[in-house]
Amino acid sequence: MATEVKVPELPESVSEATVGEWQKNKGDRVTRDENLLDLETDKVVLEVPAVADGVLAEIKVQAGDTVHAGDVLAILEEGSGDASSDEKQGDTESEPTASEDKSDSKSEQNSSDDEDGDNAIASPAASKLMEENDIAARDIKGSGKDGRITKADVQKAVDSKPAASESKSDRSARPEAKADSHIEEADRQAMGEAASGDRTEQRVPMTRIRQRIAERLLDASQNTAMLTTFNEVDMKSVIDMRAQYKEAFEKQHEVRLGFMSFFVKAATEALKRFPIVNASIDEGDIVYHGFYDIGVAVSSPRGLLVPILRDADQMSYAQVESTIRDLGKRAQNGKVTMDEMTGGTFTITNGGVFGSLLSTPIINPPQAAILGMHATNDKPVVRDGEIVIRPMMQLALSYDHRLVDGRDAVLFLRTVKELLEDPARLLLQV
């Protein structure tokens, strides 16, 4: 029985999606709930599972196509896979008979194998890249399931080719590569070509998530009165506490004690004291939130995501660290759900992990503020009239001046600083 595989219901406010790589090829046997392909929206990546056991009889869309809820993606032949019997029969009839020349039979079989290798076991994106670079599938060892060739496998082969094997005219005539969710691969390829001395360009469409990020950042800059205030925090007390208890903490809770839990707890306590920073504007009203849903910016291959720690004020340090670790891992794999990124009353972003010394983070509307963490570096500071070396971090608080006055913003950031410099105050809430 033939069954249509359709685009599932998309998250609220999402009208369309882009087809990612197919995880299965036409004719492959699949099992119920096995992922067939990914759909990329402007917020999350959705998996489309098989609705039953059977054979993938027909693929209706290709990587890069735009689809809407309810569109047919493929035809699944349920059951034992008889839908492919005609094709198999045709293959049998075309095989050489015993009376035919054995060498011809072997040649034809090799040709058939090559054709299958060039098409059947390579993903659409991988096949496209092989075509662009004149690489045969038989020359690539696939790292995917059942030896399936991925785009990364092809890219590795492209990178290993001698630069002299491809002339400038060949490159200029080569068609532009279609963008996929891993856009940084195109960046690396472009940089690799530029390193050879050629003045090359490559035009790659923005992914849906990157387009959405661009829209939100532009909206924030144009529709908020954004200002940033700065301060610096002496991280010695936090570093010392972490060094003293990190082994016992990890043994007890099976999660590493990082810095983010200290910042989440400090920011939450400061939000309690300055509720306007935890508020938002809704048309002509100020909405004061009686809860603390903290967004934590996470870098992923598809762009910056901001999953939410719900009721962060009620979470322990271990719960904060465990939740952040889980969200971070799933963000890398595109597994963060829409619900996990919806809402949020305040955001924390950590540019310090990439070495940033100072920045002005952009507000995540409709929130009123965002806290930026930066790299910790040893600096000479004055303590009790003496110059000492301390691990200092620059903090930045960007805020919407339509809602938050400068006084509240400065005092909020100073409170975060004081709580971090004396972490015991976080436990005592003083």
C-alpha positions in Angstrom: 0.0 0.0 0.0 1.4 3.4 -1.0 1.5 6.1 1.7 2.3 9.8 1.2 5.0 11.3 3.4 3.9 14.9 4.0 5.4 18.0 5.6 4.2 17.9 9.2 2.5 20.8 10.9 4.9 23.6 11.2 5.5 25.6 14.4 3.3 28.6 15.0 4.4 31.7 13.0 6.4 29.5 10.6 4.8 29.3 7.1 7.3 27.3 5.1 10.5 25.2 5.3 13.5 24.3 3.2 14.3 20.7 2.3 17.6 19.5 3.8 19.6 16.4 3.0 17.7 13.2 2.4 18.9 10.5 4.8 17.5 7.8 2.5 17.6 7.2 -1.2 14.9 6.0 -3.6 14.5 2.3 -3.2 15.9 2.1 0.3 14.1 0.1 2.9 13.0 2.1 5.9 11.5 1.3 9.3 8.8 3.1 11.1 9.9 6.4 12.8 13.3 6.3 11.0 14.3 9.8 9.9 13.9 10.3 6.2 15.0 13.9 5.8 15.4 17.2 7.7 13.3 20.3 7.1 14.9 23.6 8.0 12.7 26.5 9.1 13.7 29.9 10.2 13.8 28.8 13.8 14.3 25.0 14.1 15.2 21.9 12.1 12.5 19.3 12.0 12.9 15.6 11.3 10.4 13.8 9.0 10.1 10.2 10.1 8.8 7.2 8.1 5.2 6.6 9.0 5.5 2.8 8.5 7.9 0.0 7.6 8.4 -0.2 3.8 10.4 1.0 0.8 10.9 4.6 -0.2 9.3 4.3 -3.6 9.4 7.9 -4.8 11.0 11.2 -3.8 9.0 14.2 -4.7 11.3 17.1 -3.6 15.0 17.7 -3.6 17.4 19.4 -1.2 16.9 23.2 -1.3 13.3 23.1 -2.3 10.7 25.2 -0.4 7.7 23.3 1.0 4.7 24.1 3.1 2.7 22.2 5.7 0.9 19.3 4.1 3.0 19.1 0.9 3.9 15.6 -0.3 7.6 14.9 0.2 7.7 11.2 -0.9 5.8 8.0 -1.5 6.3 5.2 0.9 5.4 1.7 -0.2 4.4 -0.1 3.0 5.0 -3.8 3.7 7.5 -6.1 2.1 8.6 -3.6 -0.5 6.9 -5.2 -3.6 6.8 -1.7 -5.1 10.3 -2.1 -6.2 9.8 -5.6 -7.7 9.2 -4.3 -11.2 12.5 -2.4 -11.1 14.3 -5.6 -9.8 12.6 -7.7 -12.5 13.8 -5.2 -15.1 17.3 -5.4 -13.7 17.1 -9.2 -13.9 15.9 -9.2 -17.5 18.8 -6.9 -18.5 21.5 -9.1 -17.0 23.6 -11.0 -19.6 22.8 -14.7 -20.2 25.3 -17.5 -19.7 25.9 -17.7 -23.4 27.1 -14.1 -23.7 30.7 -13.1 -23.5 31.9 -13.1 -19.9 34.1 -10.1 -20.4 31.2 -8.1 -21.7 29.1 -9.2 -18.8 31.8 -8.1 -16.4 32.2 -4.7 -18.1 28.5 -4.1 -18.0 28.3 -5.1 -14.4 31.2 -2.7 -13.5 29.4 0.1 -15.5 26.2 -0.6 -13.5 28.1 -0.6 -10.3 29.8 2.8 -11.2 26.4 4.3 -12.0 25.0 3.1 -8.7 28.0 4.4 -6.9 27.8 7.8 -8.5 24.1 8.3 -7.7 22.5 5.8 -5.3 24.8 6.0 -2.3 25.4 9.7 -2.4 23.2 12.4 -0.8 21.8 15.0 -3.1 24.2 17.7 -1.8 27.1 15.3 -2.2 26.2 14.3 -5.7 25.9 18.0 -6.7 29.4 18.7 -5.2 30.9 15.7 -7.0 29.4 16.9 -10.3 30.8 20.4 -9.8 34.3 19.0 -9.1 34.4 16.1 -11.6 34.8 13.5 -8.8 33.4 10.0 -9.1 31.7 8.3 -6.2 33.9 5.2 -6.6 36.9 7.4 -5.7 35.3 8.5 -2.3 35.0 6.4 0.8 31.6 7.2 2.4 31.4 7.8 6.1 27.7 7.7 6.4 25.3 4.9 7.2 26.0 1.8 5.0 28.8 3.6 3.3 26.7 6.5 2.2 28.7 9.4 0.8 28.0 12.7 2.6 28.9 16.2 1.4 31.7 16.3 4.0 33.2 13.3 2.4 33.2 15.0 -1.0 34.5 18.2 0.4 37.4 16.3 1.9 38.2 14.9 -1.5 37.9 18.3 -3.1 40.3 19.8 -0.5 42.8 17.0 -1.1 42.9 17.5 -4.9 46.1 19.3 -6.1 45.5 23.0 -6.8 47.0 22.6 -10.3 44.4 20.1 -11.3 41.8 22.7 -11.8 42.4 25.7 -14.0 41.1 29.2 -13.4 38.8 29.0 -16.4 37.4 25.7 -15.0 36.6 27.3 -11.7 35.0 30.4 -13.3 32.8 28.1 -15.5 31.8 25.9 -12.6 28.1 26.3 -11.4 27.5 27.9 -8.1 27.1 25.4 -5.2 23.6 25.3 -3.6 23.7 26.3 0.0 22.8 23.9 2.7 22.5 24.2 6.5 26.3 23.9 7.0 27.2 27.1 5.3 30.6 27.3 6.9 31.7 24.5 4.5 31.2 27.0 1.6 33.2 29.6 3.6 36.1 27.2 4.0 36.0 26.3 0.3 36.0 29.9 -0.8 38.9 30.7 1.5 40.8 27.8 0.2 40.4 28.9 -3.4 41.3 32.5 -2.5 44.5 31.3 -0.9 45.7 30.2 -4.3 46.0 33.8 -5.4 42.8 33.9 -7.6 40.3 36.7 -7.1 37.3 34.4 -6.6 33.7 35.0 -5.4 31.0 32.6 -4.4 27.4 33.4 -4.0 25.5 31.2 -1.5 21.9 31.8 -0.4 21.3 32.5 3.2 19.7 29.7 5.2 16.3 30.3 6.7 17.7 30.5 10.2 20.4 33.0 9.1 17.6 35.1 7.4 15.6 35.1 10.6 18.6 36.1 12.7 19.2 39.0 10.3 15.6 40.1 10.5 15.5 40.1 14.3 18.8 41.9 14.7 17.7 44.6 12.2 14.4 44.9 14.0 16.2 45.3 17.3 18.5 48.0 16.0 15.6 49.9 14.3 12.8 49.6 16.8 14.5 49.9 20.2 16.3 52.7 21.8 19.3 50.5 22.6 22.1 51.6 24.9 24.9 49.7 26.5 26.5 50.1 30.0 29.7 48.4 31.0 31.4 47.2 34.2 34.1 44.7 35.1 34.0 41.9 37.6 36.8 40.3 39.6 36.4 36.6 38.9 38.8 35.4 41.6 36.2 34.3 44.1 34.2 32.4 41.5 37.3 30.7 40.1 38.5 29.8 43.6 35.1 28.3 44.6 34.9 26.4 41.3 38.4 25.0 41.8 37.6 23.9 45.3 34.3 22.1 44.6 34.4 21.2 40.9 35.5 17.6 41.5 32.9 16.9 44.2 30.3 18.8 42.2 30.9 16.7 39.1 31.0 13.4 41.1 27.7 14.3 42.9 25.8 15.7 40.0 27.5 14.1 37.0 27.9 17.4 35.3 30.8 19.9 35.0 30.6 23.1 37.1 31.1 25.9 34.7 30.9 29.7 35.0 27.5 30.1 33.3 25.5 28.8 36.3 27.0 31.6 38.5 26.0 34.2 35.9 22.5 32.8 35.5 21.9 32.8 39.3 23.5 36.3 39.7 21.4 37.7 36.8 18.2 36.1 38.2 18.8 37.6 41.7 19.5 41.0 40.1 16.3 40.7 38.0 14.3 40.2 41.2 15.7 43.5 42.6 15.2 45.4 39.3 12.0 43.9 37.8 11.9 46.6 35.0 14.9 44.8 33.4 12.8 41.6 33.3 9.8 43.4 31.7 8.8 44.0 28.1 6.8 46.4 26.1 3.5 45.3 24.5 2.1 48.1 22.3 1.4 50.9 24.9 1.8 48.6 28.0 4.6 47.5 30.2 4.4 43.8 31.0 6.1 42.8 34.2 6.9 39.1 34.3 6.6 37.3 37.5 8.9 34.5 36.4 12.5 34.3 35.2 13.0 32.6 31.9 16.6 33.1 31.0 17.7 32.7 27.4 21.3 31.4 26.9 22.8 32.1 23.5 24.3 29.0 21.9 26.3 28.8 18.8 25.4 26.1 16.3 26.3 25.2 12.7 23.1 26.8 11.5 23.6 30.1 13.4 23.0 31.5 16.9 20.1 29.9 18.8 18.7 31.1 22.2 17.1 28.2 24.1 15.4 29.1 27.4 16.0 28.1 30.9 12.4 28.0 32.3 12.0 29.3 35.9 15.7 29.7 36.4 15.2 31.1 39.8 13.9 27.7 40.9 16.8 25.8 39.4 19.9 24.6 41.3 23.4 25.2 40.0 23.5 21.5 38.9 20.2 21.9 37.0 21.4 25.0 35.3 24.6 23.3 34.1 22.9 20.1 33.1 20.2 21.9 31.1 22.7 24.2 29.4 24.9 21.2 28.4 21.9 19.3 27.0 20.6 22.3 25.1 24.1 23.0 23.7 24.5 19.5 22.5 21.1 19.4 20.8 21.7 22.8 19.3 24.8 21.4 17.5 22.6 18.6 16.1 19.6 20.8 15.2 17.5 19.0 17.8 16.3 22.0 19.9 12.5 22.3 19.6 10.5 25.4 18.9 9.0 25.4 22.4 12.5 25.4 23.9 13.3 28.7 22.1 10.0 30.5 22.6 9.6 33.2 25.2 12.3 34.3 27.5 12.4 37.4 29.7 16.2 38.0 29.7 19.2 36.7 27.7 22.8 36.0 28.5 25.5 35.6 25.8 29.1 34.6 26.3 31.4 35.9 23.6 34.3 35.2 26.0 34.4 31.5 24.8 35.6 32.8 21.5 38.1 35.3 23.0 36.0 38.5 22.9 37.3 41.2 25.2 34.4 43.6 24.9 31.2 43.9 22.8 27.8 45.5 22.7 25.3 42.6 22.5 22.0 43.2 20.7 18.7 42.9 22.6 16.5 39.9 21.8 13.0 41.6 21.3 10.6 41.9 23.0 13.0 41.5 25.9 14.3 44.7 27.6 18.0 43.7 28.1 20.8 41.3 27.4 23.9 40.6 29.5 27.2 40.0 27.6 30.0 38.0 29.2 33.6 38.3 27.8 37.0 36.7 28.2 38.7 36.6 31.6 42.2 38.0 31.6 44.7 38.8 34.3 45.0 42.5 34.9 46.7 44.8 37.4 44.0 46.3 39.8 44.2 48.2 43.0 43.0 46.3 46.2 43.4 47.9 49.6 45.8 50.5 48.3 48.1 47.9 46.6 48.4 46.8 43.0 47.6 43.1 42.5 47.0 40.9 39.6 43.4 39.6 39.3 41.4 37.7 36.7 39.0 40.4 35.3 36.0 40.0 33.0 34.3 42.8 31.2 30.5 42.8 31.4 28.1 44.6 29.1 24.4 45.2 29.5 22.5 46.4 26.5 19.1 47.7 27.3 16.0 49.3 25.7 16.1 52.9 27.0 12.4 53.2 26.2 11.7 51.0 29.1 14.8 50.9 31.3 16.4 54.0 32.7 20.1 54.4 32.9 20.1 54.3 36.6 18.3 50.9 36.7 20.6 49.5 34.1 23.8 50.6 35.9 22.6 49.4 39.3 21.5 46.1 37.8 24.9 45.5 36.3 26.6 46.6 39.5 24.5 44.1 41.4 25.5 41.3 39.1 29.2 42.3 39.6 28.8 42.3 43.5 27.1 39.0 43.6 29.8 37.4 41.4 32.6 38.9 43.5 31.1 37.4 46.6 29.3 34.2 45.5 28.2 33.4 49.1 25.6 36.2 48.7 24.0 34.2 46.0 23.3 31.4 48.4 22.2 33.7 51.2 20.3 36.0 48.7 21.7 39.1 50.4 
